[in-house]
Amino acid sequence: MIYEEVLILKNGRINELTLYSKALGEEMELLVYLPEQYTPLYKYSVLIASDGKDYFQFGRLPRLLERLREEDAIDRTIVVGVPYKSVSERRRMYHPEGDRNSDYIRFLAHELVPFIDAEFPTYQVGAGRALIGDSLAATVSLVTACKYPHTFGKAVCHSPYVDDSVLAAVENVADPTCFDIYQVIGTGETEVKTTVDGVRDFLTPNRELRKVIEKKGFSSFYEEFSGEHTWKYWQQDMDRAIRFAFGK
C-alpha cells in the first residue's frame, strides 16, 4: 500500500492510496477524504464512490461534507473514492455485461471494505456504509448493494443505467429492509449518448426500476429532475443525496 497526502482542505484533507486487488489483479487508486479533527477516538460512517475522482471534483463532495458537518447535519463521515483508469476500463468494471464487472464488485465487498475497516475507525456494519455513483457507476453501486445487502446499508444512484439484469438484481433481493435506495433521473435523459451502446433512453428503464423498488418495499427516495445526463444536474442534487445517506 502507498499512502500520500495530496490535498489539504479548509477543514479536512484528501489522501491518495493504492491498494492491490487480488480480484482485479492490479493496483487500485483510492482517494480518501478525512474530515476536520479526524481522530481514531470516534467512529465514522463510510461513503464509497465509484467514479470517485468525478465525485470529488465535479460533485464537490469534500466541500459539501465540510459544510454539512459544520451545520451538524450529518454523521462523521469518511469518503473513499475509486477513480476509473480509462473510459474502456470503466465500462468493463461498471457495466453489467462488462467482463470485469463481477471482479470489481468482489473487490468492493471483499477487499475494499475490510481494508477500510482495518485502516480507519468505522462502524463496521452495513448501516454505516453507503455506495454512491453516477450513470454506470450508479449501476454497479446498486447491483453491489443487491448482492451484499448486509455489507452496504444504502445505494445512492444518480441516473443509473438500467437493463433487465439490473431489474432482476433488485427483484431478487430477499430482504429489502437491509438497505435503502436513493434514485434520481432527469426527464431529459431520453437520448443519452454512450461510448459503446449508442444513444440510449435512460428515463424509461429508471421508471421501471422505480416500480420494482416500490413493489419490493424498499425504503427509498425517487425524483425526476428537470435536466439531462450530466454533472451540471447531479451536482445540484448532492446535498440531498448525502443527507439521505448519513443525515442525522
Secondary structure as the mmCIF struct_conf table of DSSP 4:
data_model
#
loop_
_struct_conf.conf_type_id
_struct_conf.id
_struct_conf.beg_label_comp_id
_struct_conf.beg_label_asym_id
_struct_conf.beg_label_seq_id
_struct_conf.end_label_comp_id
_struct_conf.end_label_asym_id
_struct_conf.end_label_seq_id
STRN STRN1 ILE A 2 ILE A 8
BEND BEND1 LYS A 10 ASN A 11
STRN STRN2 GLY A 12 SER A 21
TURN_TY1_P TURN_TY1_P1 LYS A 22 GLY A 25
STRN STRN3 GLU A 26 PRO A 35
TURN_TY1_P TURN_TY1_P2 GLU A 36 GLN A 37
TURN_TY1_P TURN_TY1_P3 PRO A 40 LEU A 41
BEND BEND2 TYR A 42 TYR A 42
STRN STRN4 TYR A 44 TYR A 44
STRN STRN5 SER A 45 SER A 50
BEND BEND3 ASP A 51 ASP A 51
HELX_RH_AL_P HELX_RH_AL_P1 GLY A 52 GLN A 57
TURN_TY1_P TURN_TY1_P4 PHE A 58 PHE A 58
BEND BEND4 GLY A 59 GLY A 59
HELX_RH_AL_P HELX_RH_AL_P2 LEU A 61 GLU A 70
TURN_TY1_P TURN_TY1_P5 GLU A 71 ASP A 72
STRN STRN6 ILE A 74 ILE A 74
STRN STRN7 THR A 77 VAL A 82
BEND BEND5 LYS A 85 LYS A 85
HELX_RH_AL_P HELX_RH_AL_P3 VAL A 87 TYR A 94
BEND BEND6 HIS A 95 HIS A 95
TURN_TY1_P TURN_TY1_P6 PRO A 96 GLU A 97
TURN_TY1_P TURN_TY1_P7 ASP A 99 ARG A 100
HELX_RH_AL_P HELX_RH_AL_P4 ASN A 101 ARG A 106
HELX_RH_PI_P HELX_RH_PI_P1 PHE A 107 LEU A 112
HELX_RH_AL_P HELX_RH_AL_P5 VAL A 113 GLU A 119
BEND BEND7 PHE A 120 PHE A 120
STRN STRN8 THR A 122 THR A 122
BEND BEND8 VAL A 125 VAL A 125
HELX_RH_3T_P HELX_RH_3T_P1 GLY A 126 GLY A 128
STRN STRN9 ARG A 129 ASP A 134
TURN_TY1_P TURN_TY1_P8 SER A 135 SER A 135
HELX_RH_AL_P HELX_RH_AL_P6 LEU A 136 LYS A 147
TURN_TY1_P TURN_TY1_P9 PRO A 149 THR A 151
BEND BEND9 GLY A 153 GLY A 153
STRN STRN10 LYS A 154 HIS A 158
BEND BEND10 SER A 159 SER A 159
HELX_RH_AL_P HELX_RH_AL_P7 ASP A 164 GLU A 171
TURN_TY1_P TURN_TY1_P10 ASN A 172 ASN A 172
BEND BEND11 ALA A 174 ALA A 174
TURN_TY1_P TURN_TY1_P11 PRO A 176 THR A 177
BEND BEND12 CYS A 178 CYS A 178
STRN STRN11 ASP A 180 GLY A 186
TURN_TY1_P TURN_TY1_P12 THR A 187 THR A 190
BEND BEND13 GLU A 191 GLU A 191
STRN STRN12 VAL A 192 LYS A 193
HELX_LH_PP_P HELX_LH_PP_P1 THR A 194 THR A 194
BEND BEND14 THR A 195 ASP A 197
STRN STRN13 VAL A 199 ARG A 200
HELX_RH_AL_P HELX_RH_AL_P8 LEU A 203 LYS A 216
TURN_TY1_P TURN_TY1_P13 GLY A 217 GLY A 217
STRN STRN14 SER A 220 PHE A 225
BEND BEND15 SER A 226 GLY A 227
BEND BEND16 HIS A 229 THR A 230
HELX_RH_AL_P HELX_RH_AL_P9 TRP A 231 PHE A 246
STRN STRN15 GLY A 247 GLY A 247
#
